[in-house]
Amino acid sequence: DQEYSKKQESSQLAVQWINHSLSGLLMGQQPYNQSELDCLLREFLKEKLSEVHQQQEQEEVTRTEFSEPVVQPLAVTVNSDKKPIKGTRRHTGSRKHSKKSAALEKPLFHKEMRAPLLPGSVAISATSMAIAKAAARLKSCPLYKHIASLSHTEVSEDTFNVQQKLKIPVTMVTVLCCGKASPGKLNLLKEVMVLPRPGLTASQGLNIISEIQHQIMKHAEVVPKTGYDATNFVPYETMHVVGAVGAPLIGCDKLERPLEIIEEVARSLGLTAGVDFHLALNCAAHEVMDYEKGRYEVASGSFKATTDMVELYVQLLGQHPAVVALIDPLCPEDHEQWRRLSSAVGEKCFIFNENFCRLAELENLEHITGTLKATGVIIKHTNQVTVSDLLQASRYLQGKGLCVAFGACSGDTPDGSLVDMALGMGASFLILGGVLRGERVARYNHLVKIEWELLKGDMLGM
């Protein structure tokens, strides 16, 4: 499709930049100077942006010069004092009704527009990570240790290696998907994620989550195609597709149903939600917001006003106390409801913002943290975001008392460098997707391997 073609063209352009322009730019440079080299990458990107803007301005001038002049119609003056013809009357009521309808349909807020990404910008993030990998290889140390030394700039590398212990981020593993792409009516919950209870190693937590995931798939396979069965959980036909994030795409009609499925499966394994594990919900509310109506389409044909969303989440958390995190529960423009939600549930539940802190928005952290009353932010390494950008963002957010989660992008490779990045920057949570796709499992295996290395070297913090 068109979107895939654009991504392919952007990737091809990125490869050209890396093989020619960026290779020449970095020739003879030392990879230890991560911050300085990332500055060079930013300057390169600024030059490319300037070239694109100049080209667009030139095209606009050319289009204006060769466009045909627009002929304005003659203005017709109407005598407003003219009396109505006998037998007719003015329809003033319909005009008033039209004005009233227009006022009612006026959106509560407008969707905040972002500057489009420059094609090929993924070369910046890829090159920045390649610099970090090269430095780690030359120092003969794991990538996560090198990233940690960059993050702790005030600590010398020798002191860091001896004294500093690293904590493994808590994994948020997706086990169910039921967003707008799902076959059911429910739109709101794009992902339902499981978090292991505190005190477990990454390996122990992933084993429990894998059991839950496999049990969900097992029960889905035995349900007849004819519909619901009281002895089972979900209809077979709604649970036969594994999404890009590595979890099954299911069809549900009610908001509570995905949570009930996990709780029922857990009981069959002798586990208790809220005790043996916790839940996080990626609501992706910006994807279900109808900006013309100013309402959220929680389910197909079922809309919720912005003022009703806070009550919806309060009620959901009251019924399912195992939920300890909400991701993008509201669209980023809904500032007032963000404040209300934070006041209502912020003390017992993490409220993460991901949609407003992607791509180039890392440079707007002050605006993000000041406008949206989130208790945590999810950041990703993609497009023009450099390693230095991520470390700076992490330090800034942690300094503000916010929780930092590091997330992977869809369609990524099995490369485990993102795990090293999350560990080195001191992220509290790690979001890699589900356990039903090879590239996701490869990253989880890399996380377990790092944990074993830290435990063996007495560098594992708790």
N, C-alpha and C positions, 0 to 999 in steps of 0.2 A: 504494500500500500504506500501512500504518499509519505507517511511518517517514517516508515522503514527506509524508504529511498533517501530521505533527508539525513537520517542517522548514518546510512552507508556513505553518503557523500561527505559528511562531516568526518567520519573515520578515515576515509581516504585522504582528505586534506590534512588531517592530523599526522598521518604517516609521512606525507610530503614535508611538512614542517620539521618533523623530527629528523628525517634523513638528510635534510639540506640546511634550512635556516638555523634550527636549534643546535644541530651538530657543530656547525661553524661557530655559533655564538659561545658554546661551552668548551671549545677546543683549548686544551692547555690549562683549564681551570681545575682547582682542587675540590673534590667532592665533600671534603670536611666542612667547607664554608656554605652550609645549607642556606642560611639566611641571605647571604650575599647573592648566591646563585638564583634563589627564588625571586629576588628583586630584579635580576636580569630577565627572568621569565615574565614578570609582570610588565616590565618596560616593553618587551617584545610584543606582548598582547595589546598594550596601549597603542603601539604603532600600527598594529593590524586593525584595531578598532578605528583609529584615525583615518586609515586608508579607506575603510568601508564607508565611513561617514562622508568623506570627500567624494567618493564615487557616487553615493546616493544623492548628494547635493548637485553634482554635475548632471546626473540623470534627470533630476527634477527641473533644472534650468533648461535642459534640452527639450524635455517634454512640454514645458511652458512655451518655449519659443515656437515649436512646431504644432502646437494644438490649435484647433480652430476657435475663433472668438465665439463666445456664447452670446446669442442674441436675446436680449431681455424683452419680454412681452410688454406691450403698451399698457400703462396704468389706466384703469377705468375708474372714474370718480362716481361714487354712488351718493345720491342725495339722501342723507340720513333723516332729513326733515319731512320727507315725502310720506303722506298719509297712506295707510294701508287701503287696498281696494275693498270696496264694500263686499261683504260676504266672506272675507278672509280675516285671519287674525294672526298675530305674531306668535311664534312658537318659542317663547322665552324659556318655558319650563324645560324643554329638551336641552337647551344650551346649558342651563344650570346643572342639569343632570350629567351632561358630558363633562363639565368642569369638575363636578364632584367625583365622577368615576375616575378621571385622570388623576385626581389627588389621591384617591384610594390606591391606585395601581402604581403610584410612585415608589420606587424601591427605597428601603430603609437606608441602604448604603450601597456604594458602588464597588465593584470588584477592583482591587488594587492591581494595576497593570505593572508587569515587570518588563525590564528591558530584555529583548530577545537575546539568546545566547549567540555568540559568534561561532559560526561553523568552524570546526577544527580546534576549538578551545580545549578539548579533552587532551590534547598534546601537552598542555601545561601541567595538569595534574600527573599525567603519566611520566613526564620527564622529571618532575620534582621527586616522585617516588623512586625513580631510577637512580637519581643522585644519592638519595638516602641509602639505597641498597648497595651502591658502589662503595660508599664510605664504610658501611658495616662490613663489607667483604674485605676491604683493605685493612680494617682494624681487627679482622678475624674474630668478630663478635656477632651474636645474633642481632637481627634487625630490631627487635623490641628493646634490647639494651641500648642500642645506638639512639633510637627515638627517645628513650627515657633520659639519656644524657643530654639530648637537645632540649627536652622539656625542662630539665632542672639545670638551667644555664648558670645559676648561682653556685652550683656544686661542681667541683672538679670531677673529671671522669674517674680518677683513681678512688677518690672518696666515695663516689656514687657506687662503684662496683663493690666496695667493701661494706658500706653501711646501709644503703638503700634497699629495701625489700619492695617487691612489686605485688600488687593485688590483682587477682584475676577478676575481670568484670563479671557481673551477674548476667547470665544469658537470658534473653527473651526469645523463646523459640515458638514460631508460628505453628499451630496445630490445626487450625480451621480458617477458611476464608469464606466470607459471605457478603461481599460488597455488591456494587451495581452490576458487576459481571456475572453474578451468581444466578442460577435458574429460579430461585425463590423470589418472594416479594421484598424481603428485607434488603435494604441498601446500606444501612448505617455502619455496621461492623465489618470493615474491610478485612481485618485480621483479628483473630483471638490467639493470644500468646500465653505460654506457660512459663513461669519463673520458678526455679527450684528454691526450696526453703533455705534460709541462712544456715551456715555451718557445714554445708555439703561442699565437696570438691566439684569442679566442673565435670569431671568424669561421672561422679555419682549422680549429679543433677541431670546430666544428659541421658543417663541410663533410665531414670524414672520417666523423663519426658518421652523417650523413645517407646517405652512400654505403653504409655498413654496413647501415643500416636498409632502404634500398631494395633492396639485394641479398638480404637475408633475405626480403623480400616477393616478390621476383622468383622465387627458388627455390621458395617455397611455392606459387606459382601453377602451376608446371609439374609438380608431383607428382600422379600419378593418384589418383583417389578410392579405388582398390582397396586402398591400404595403402602400406607402405614400399617405396621403390625405392633400391637400393644406390647409384645414381648421384646421388641427391638427398639432402635433409637431413631433412625432416619430412613427415608425411602432410598432404595438402591439407585434409582435413576438420577438422583440429585447429588450423588457423591462418587462419580467415576472419573473425575478430571482432577489432575494434580496441577495446581497453578505454578506460575513462574517462581514464586517464593518458596516452593517446596512443601506445600501443604494442600490438602484436598479442598476443592471448591464445592461448597454445599449450598443447598437451597433451603432457606428457612423463611417463615412468614412472620414470626414474632421475635421481638428483640431479645427475649430471655432464652429462646430455644438453643442457640449455640452454647451458652453457658450451662444449660441443663444437660446437654449432650456430654460435655466434658465431666461434669459432676457425676453423672450416672456411670460413665466409663470408669472414673476414678474409684467409685465405690465397688465396682466389680473386681478391681485390683487390690482392694483393701486400703485404698488411699483416701484421704480427706482433703478436699479443697479448702485452702485457708490455713491448713496445718502442715501437710506434706508438700504443698506447692501453692503458688499464688497465680493470679491471672492479670494480664494486661490487655487492653482493648485499643486497637488502632481504628479509630472511628472515621478518619479521613472525611470530616464533615464538609470540607471545602468541595468535595466531589459530589455531594448531594444537595448543596445549596442552590436554590433557584433564585438568582439575584434579581430577576424581574418581579417575582412575588415577595421576595424578602423572607422566604420560608425554607426550611429543611425538608426534603423529601425522604423521611426516615424509612418508609416502605413505599412500594409502587402505589401511587395515588393517594398516599397518606402524608400530609404535610404538617409540620410543627412550626409554630411561630418561634422566633428567636428567644422570646421571654419564657417559652415553655421548655426549652432544652435543658435548662439548669435543673428544673424539677424532674425531668425525665432521668437525668443522671443521678440525682440524689436518690430517687426511688430505686433505680437499678442497683446502686451500690448498697442500699439498705437491704435489698433482697439477696444480693450476692456479695457478702463482705470479703470474699476471696480476691476480688478485684482490687489491685493496689496501684494501678496506673492507667491513665487515659491519654491517648495520643491523638492530637488534633481533634478534640471533642467539639470544637466550634471553628468556623471559618476565621481567618486572621483579621478580617475587617470588623468582626462582631466584638468590639472592644469592651462594651459595657457588660456583655454576658460573660466574657472572660473574667472580668473582675468579680462578678457575682458567683461564678463557679468556683473560683479560687477561694473566696470567702466561705463557701458552703462546704467544700470537700477537700480543700488544700492541705489540711492538717492530717488527714488519714489516707490520702491518695495522691500519687505523683500526677501532675498534669504536664505532659510533654508537648512541646511544639516542634513539629518537623517541617510542615509546609512553608513556614515563614523563614526558615533558616537553611535554605538549600542553595546550592550553586554559588552565585555571586553575592548572596545576601550576607555572607559571613562578615563583610566589612560594615554591615549595618547593625551590629550587635547592640549598640546603645539604644537604637530605636526599637529593636525587638524586645529587649528586656524592659524597657520603660513603658511600652504600649500594652503588651500582653502580659498578664499576671500569671505566667506559667511558672511552675516550680522546677522545670527541667527543659532542656533543649536537645534535640537530636541533630547531630551534624554528620555530614558525609563527605568523602573524598571523591569528588567528581568534577569534570569540566575544568574550569580555570582555578580551582582551589588548590593551593600548594600545601606542602607539609608544614611550612612555617605559618601559613594561615590557620591551619587546624590547631597547632600548638598555641598560637596566640589566642584563638577563640576559646580553647579549653581553659587556659589560665584566666582569661577575662570572666568567663561564666562561673568558674569555681570561686573566683574572688568575690563574685556577687552572691555567693551562697546558693547557686543553682546547680542542679544535678546534670551531669553531662552523659549522654548516651551516644554511642557511635554506631551508625547504621550502614549496612551494605546496600548497594543499588541493585535493582533487578537487571537480569541479563549479564551479570558479572561472570568472570572466569573463576576457576578453582584456586587462584592465587591467594595465599594466606597472609599477604602483607597487611591487609586491613586488620587482621587480628593483632599483628605486631604493633600497628599504629594505635589501636584502642588501648592495648596494654601499656605501651610506652607513654601515652599522653595522660594516663590515669583516669580513663573513662569509668564511670560507675556501672554502666550497663552496655551490653553488646547485642546488637540486633543483626542476625545473619540469615533469618528466614527459617524454613522448616527443615526436616530431616529426610525428605523424600526425593531430593534431587542431588545428583553427584557433586556439583560444584559447592553446594551448601555443606554437605557432609564432609568434604575435603577440608573446609575451613574449621569445622568443629573438631575434626581430628587434629588439625594443627594447634588448636587451642589446648587440647588435652596433652599434646606433646610438649608444649611450652610449660604447662603446669607441672608436668613430671620433671622437666629440666630445673625449674625453680625449686621444686621440693627437694630434688637431689642435691642442689647447690646451696640449700638453706637460705634461699632468697624469696621464698613464698610468704607474702604478707597475708594477714587475715583481717 
